[in-house]
């Protein structure tokens, strides 16, 4: 029994494998594009395999390819038998060109008609516009700064006009509630008059040393209200103390409370719609917040720590790829409110951007994707 694989069989096997690998490469390329994956390993190595198999395919079928090319290039008078010059001219006219044969060769002069020129010109102009005004998205080089890439990618451009065609999801609620949590009413923020805005700006500094004195609930209420509380209602929309893109308010405020009079230490959520606290977990969390804050001890010495999270879908349905920009900008507005109001009240604050994201998200009970921690600020008596 002859089990030798002939060159003919090897050629068919190579062609079949080439088809499979080409399909895999196309699918992984589509996945890479849809999910915005850079250096997608399956697509990269699929492309390498595709190139190798293509070379093998050409090598094994070299004789056929050469024969076919020669057949296409040489004259075939039998193909033109039975077709007179008038019929040739009519066929050429229907195709939008007038072909004038020179001698008996298959090549000739081609004269474009007006009917053929117009779509050709429009196609060329359209290609120029697409190439000139629709730049490709920047690639992420190995070891590059992904923040710079995101900044370039999220710039407004002509493609952004088509963004609404994509499905960016629906608008979620502007308020997050913990129905099972214990609700704690806060005192009214009152009409406290501290430093002027100019004085607070001049005196504002990052404070990392705090006294052992308890913060009162009245002070906490005022600090929360001035940070991100509701300050006015207009046309049915409740506006807050910090500006927000489209008044969509993607930032949620959590508190790690260490020393506030008549409040248990633990994790709280600020329910802004009714200016209350929701107790999520009663426990001394000073060690936890210091650990997740890369061992910065003042996070456990302050009276409390603000943790701002972003629910990006509150922005994404409207602002699409610029959502993350706007969320970070708004967190900065809230952070400055903490600084200025704490300074006006004779207290101190210090912002923290370096923390262990996954550990902090787990501590808050958020998934880190739909909602993620993006900013921390310690605040307390000095």
N, C-alpha and C positions, 0 to 999 in steps of 0.2 A: 504494500500500500504506500503510495507516494504522498507524503505529508508536506512536501516542499511547497512554499508559498511563491507563486509566480509573480513576476513584476506587474502583470495585469491585476491580480488579486490585491497586491500591496497598494496599487494605485487606488482601487475602489475603497480599501480599508482606510487609507489616508483621507480620501474625500469625505467619507462618512464621519471620521473623527473630526475633521475640519469643520463640518457642519455643526456638530455637537458643541465644540469649543467656541465657535462663532456665536451660537445661541447663548451659551453661558456668558460670554463676554458682553453681549448686547444687554442681557438681563441685569448683570452686575453693574454695567454702565448706567442703566436706567435707575437702578436703586441708588447708586452713588450720586446721581444728579438730583433725584427727588429728595433724598435725605441729606444732601449737601455734605457728603463724606469726602474728605480729602485723603488722598493716598490710600484708597480702598484696596486692601491687599488682594482680595479675590479678583477684582477687576484688573489690577496691575499684572498679576501672574497669568490671568486669562489672556491678556493682551500679548504677553511674551509667548505663551503656548500657541496662540493664533499665528503670530509671525513665523515661528518655527515650522508649524504645519503648512503654512502657505508656501514657504520655500521648498519644503519636501514635496508638496503637491505639484509645484511648477517643475521640479526636477524629474519626478516620475512621469509627468505628462509632457515632457519637453518635445518629444517627437510629434505628438498630436498638435501641440500649440504651434510649432513651426510649420507643419503641413497646412493647418487652417489659415495661418497668416499668409502663406504663399498663395493659397487658393483665393483668398479675398483680394489680394493685390494684383493677380494676373488677370488678363482679359477673359471674358466669358461670352463670346459672340452668340452662343446658343440661347443665352438668357434674353437677347434682344430680338431673336427671330420672331417674326409675326407682328412686330410693333413698328408702324411707320412713323415718320418724323412728326406728322400732325398729332398722332396719339401721344407721342413723347411730350410735345409742347403742351397738350391739354393736361397731362398728368403733372407736369412741372408747374403749370399755372395754378392748378388746384392745391398744390403744396405751398404756394406763396412765393415760388422762385421760378425764374426762367433759366433753364440749363441749356447751355450751348455746347454741344459736343465738339471736341477738337479731334479730328481724325477718327480712329476707331478705338481710342482709349476710353477708360471709364471716368477719368478726371476731366473736368472742364471748367469754364468760367461760370460763376454763379452771380446773377444780378438780383439783388433784393428788390422786391416790390414794395409799394407804400404800405400795403396791408401787412406785410411781414415786418417792416421796419418799426412801425408804431409799437407793437407789443415788445419787440426787442429793446427799443429805447426805454420804454417804461420799466421793463425788467431790470435793465442796467441802472437806471436812476434809483429804483427801489433798493437794489443791492448796495449802491453807494450810500444811501441814507441809513440803511440798517447797519452797515459797517462803520459809518462815521459817528452816528448818534446813539447806537445801542452797544456800548462797550461791554466786553465780557466781564464777568465777575472776577475780581483779583484772586489769584491763587495763593495758597498758604505755603510758603517755603518751609522746608524742614528747619525747625528751630526758630521760626519767625514769631513775631509778636501778634497773637491772634486778636488782640485789642485793636491794633492798627488795621488789620484785615477787616474786622467788623465795622470799624469806622468808615472805611472806604466802601464796603458793601452796602451800608445803610444810608449812603448819601442819596438825596433825591435825584432821580434821573428819569428819562423817558419811560423806562420799564416800569417805574413806580405808578405811572398812569394806568397800567394794566393790572396793578396789584389787586384791585377790587374784584377782578375776575376769579382770583383764587379764593378758596374757602378758608378764611382765617377764623372761623368759629363764631359763635354767638356772644352777645354781651351778657356777662354774668351779673349777679347782684353786686352793688357797691358796698354792701355791708356783710361782714362775716359774723356769724353768731354761733355760740356754743350753747345749745339748748339745755344740755344736761349740767352745765356748770353753775356753781353758786354765784349769784349776782350780788354785788356789793355797791350800794349807792354811794356816790361821792358828794361832798358838800358843794354847793354852788361856787363857781370860781371867784365870785365877788368882784368888787371894783377896786382891787389893789392898784395903787399907783407907786411904782418904784422909780428906777432911773429913767431918764429920757432915752429915746432911741440912740441919739448921738453919744450919750454917756455910756450906755451899755456896749455899743460898738467899740468905743475907746478902751473900756476896761476888760473886754472879753479876752480871756486867755484859757488855755487848756489846763485844768486843775486835776492833779493826780493825788493830792493829799486831802483827806477828809477827816472831820472830827467824828467823835463817837455819839454826837447828838442825834436824836431821832428827828426825822422829817414828819411834819404833821399832815393829816389828810387834807386840810385846807391848802397847804403848800403843794401837795401832790396834785390836787384837783386843778389848781391854777396852772401848774406846769404842764399838765396834760392838755388842758384847754388851749393854752397858747401854742403848744407844739403842733397839734393837729385836730383840735376840737372844732365843732360846728359854731360858726360865728354869725351866720346870717342865712336867711332863706329868701330866695328870689325866684319867682315863677315856678314854684314847686321844687326847686333844686336847692338842697342844703349845702351851702358853701362853707369851706373850712378855713383855718388860719394860714394855711400854706397853699401857694398856687399849684395847680395840677393841670396837666395836659387834657383839655376837653372836659375838665371837672369830673374826671373818671376815678380818681383817687385809688391807685393800685396798692398803696402802702398800708399795711396793717401794723399796729403797735402792740408789742408784747413787753411785759415788765418782769424783770427778775428783782423782786422786792426783798431787801435784806433788813432794813430798819426804817419802818414807817409806823407811826403810833397807831395802835389798835388794829393793825393788819398782820396776819400771819405771814412769815417769810414763805416765799414760794413763787410760782410762775402764774402770771395774770395776763389776761387779754383785755385791751381797752375797747369796749363796745361804744364806739363814737356816737352812734345814733341816739343813745339815751344817756351818754356820759356816765357810764358805770364800768366797774371792773368785773371780769369773769374769772373766778378762781379755777385754774386748770390743774394745779398740783401744789399742795401745801408741803413744803420741805425746805430746809436750809440748802440753797443751791450755790452758795458762795464758792465752794470747791469746784463744782461743775463748771461754772461760768469762767473761773480763772483758768481751768484746764483747757476749755474750748477757746479761750482767748489767748492762747499761747503763753500761759503762765504770767500774765500781767496782773500783779497782785492787787492793784487799785480797783480792779473790777469787783473784787470781793470786799473791799473796804468802803466803797461808796454806799449811800443809802439805797440806791437802786440802779439797775442797768436797763436802758431802753434797747430793745432789739426790733429793728424795722425789717419786715419781710415785704416782698413784692408778689402780688398775684398778677402775673403778666397778661392773662387773658382779659383783664379789665381794660387793657390798652390795646392788645393785639388785634381785636376784631375791627378796630378803627385805624390804628396807626401802623399795623403790620410790622415790617422789619425794623422800624425805629422805636418800637415799644421799650426795648431794654434801655435805650438812651434816656427816654423820658422817665422811666422808673428810677434810674440812678439820679437824674436831676432832681426829681421830687424828694427823694430821700435826703439830698443835700439841703433842700429848703427846710425840711422838718428838723434836720440836725442843727441848722443855724438858729431855728426858733428855740430849740432846747438851750443852746449856748446863751442866747440873748436874754431869755426869760430867767434862766438860772442866775445869770449875772445880775439882772435887775432885782432879783429877790435876795441877793447877798449869798448865793450858793455858787457852786462850781460844777463844771461839766468837762468831759474829755471824750472825744470821738475815737473809735477803734475800727479800723478797716481790715486788720489782720486777725483772722480767726479760722478755726477748723470748721469748714462749712458743713460737712456731713454730720459731725458730732453735734453742732449747734442746731441744725435742722431736726435731728432726732430728738434733742432735748425739747424743742418747741412742739414736736409732733407734726411737722410738715414734711412733704415729700422731697423738697429741694428742686422740683421741676415746675409743677403747677404753681407752687408757692415756695419761695426760698428766702433765707436770711441774706441781707445785703449790707447791713450797717448796724453798729452798736455804739451806744453812748452811755458812759457812766455819769451819774449826777448825784450830788449830795451836799450836805452842810460842810462848811469849811471854817 
